[in-house]
Amino acid sequence: MSIKKYTQANREAWNEVNGIHQKHNPIRLSEVFQEKGFSTLDEHITRTFIRLGLQGSNVAQLCCNNGREVLSLVNLGAQSGTGFDISDHAIEEAKKLATISKLPCTFVCSDVYDIEGVYSNQYDFLYISIGALTWLPDLNKFFNIASTLLKNDGKLVIYEMHPMLNMLAMEGDPEFEDPMKIAFSYFKNDPWINNTGIDYVGNTTYESKTNYSFSHTLASIFNAIIQSGIQISEFEEHNYDISCIFTHLEKEAKIPMCFTLIGKKV
Ligand SMILES: C[S@@+](CC[C@H](N)C(=O)[O-])C[C@H]1O[C@@H](n2cnc3c(N)ncnc32)[C@H](O)[C@@H]1O
C-alpha cells in the first residue's frame, strides 16, 4: 500500500473516533482552557520545555489531535502555537478551543507528508508526543519535513511511548497470556491492522474504520532524525506510562515505557 493510502485510511479512523473521545473525556477542555495557565502537560515535559527556553518561543506540534498540548504550551509561556493534524474533526475541535481560550494558536488540517512550504523555517520548537510516531509509515520522510519546519538552532522535542511496548499484547488480544510476555517481534515490519477502534480516552472497542499503524525501533527513530540534519543532544528513558494504555505495568517498573528525546537543527 502507498503512504497516501495508509494515511487516508487513518484520517477516516481518526475522524470517526473524535466524537467518541469527546464523549469519554472526563475533562471539559472548553471550560478548563478558559483558565489562565491551564495545561494538560505533565511535570516532566513542562520542566523540560521551560528549561529549554519555552518563554516567548514559536512552537509547532505534528499530529496534535485536538490541540490540547499546543494550547498548553502557549498557556505556559510560548508566544504562539501551531498544530498540524490529518483529522478534520480533531482540527475543528482544536480551532474551537483556540477561539474559546483566546490563545494565539493556529491549527492546520493536513497530512504531515503534505505540509506546505509556507511553514518552513518558522519554529523554535517542534513537538511530537504520545502516540504520534506509530501512525507514520515513513519515518525518514517525516523527520525531513519536521526538520524543514524548524528554524536553524530550533529544537525537536519528542515525548513518546517506548518501542518496547510494541512487543506486548493487551488483555483481550488472542496473543495475550501475561502482561509482560513478549508476544510480538521488536522488529515487526508489517503494519498493525486494526478494526476495533482507537479510543484511547474511554478505552472502549467498536467496529471501526480500518486503520494502519507501525512499529518503529529506537534505531529507526534515531537514524531518521540524524539523516534529517537534526543533532540529538539528550535522550532519556522513563519507567512510567504516558499512554494510559499500559498503566498496569507501572507497579513493576521493569521496562522503559516512554522516552524523551531532544535534538537541535544544525
Ligand atoms: C494519539 S494521537 C496524538 C495525541 C496527542 N499526542 C495528545 O496527547 O493529545 C495521534 C494523532 O496523529 C494524527 N495523525 C495520524 N496520521 C497523521 C498524518 N499522516 N498526518 C497528520 N496527522 C496524523 C491523528 O489524526 C491523531 O490525532
The ligand as a Gaussian input file, in Angstrom:
#p B3LYP/6-31G(d) Opt

LIG

0 1
 C       -2.549000       9.513000      19.528000
 S       -2.956000      10.979000      18.674000
 C       -1.861000      12.190000      19.337000
 C       -2.323000      12.621000      20.669000
 C       -1.568000      13.803000      21.233000
 N       -0.171000      13.487000      21.457000
 C       -2.211000      14.178000      22.563000
 O       -1.698000      13.736000      23.612000
 O       -3.242000      14.862000      22.532000
 C       -2.281000      10.741000      17.062000
 C       -2.698000      11.820000      16.087000
 O       -1.954000      11.657000      14.885000
 C       -2.761000      12.119000      13.814000
 N       -2.205000      11.594000      12.556000
 C       -2.088000      10.303000      12.177000
 N       -1.523000      10.232000      10.955000
 C       -1.271000      11.504000      10.561000
 C       -0.701000      12.084000       9.388000
 N       -0.277000      11.324000       8.373000
 N       -0.597000      13.424000       9.321000
 C       -1.036000      14.224000      10.344000
 N       -1.597000      13.725000      11.481000
 C       -1.700000      12.382000      11.587000
 C       -4.149000      11.577000      14.156000
 O       -5.173000      12.241000      13.461000
 C       -4.172000      11.783000      15.668000
 O       -4.803000      12.988000      16.006000

